[in-house]
Amino acid sequence: MFDFAPGWGWLLLTYIVGTGFGLLYGYNYAVRRVTEKIIDSLIEQKMLKTQGHGSDMEIIPWTEWVNEEN
């Protein structure tokens, strides 16, 4: 039915592996970006409490800041 010339199998295999790697990398990159945007948005809306700035920023656990208010 399909008559492939020698070497087409390797070309097809590398295409499939490359596409799979690209999809996996792209998915992980998109998830990371969306997660960062959601957390930044929650911090801006004051729904997450933080301390520190930049790479030293820490999210304060809910139980700690609820106890501070009482």
VENNOR-V485994 format. One record per pair of residues at least 24 apart in sequence whose ideal C-beta (glycine too) atoms are under 10 Angstrom apart, sorted by the first residue. I is the first residue (numbers start at 1). J is the second residue. D is the distance in Angstrom with one decimal. If there is no record, write none. Layout:
BEGIN
i: [I | I]
j: [J | J]
d: [D | D]
END
This chain:
BEGIN
none
END
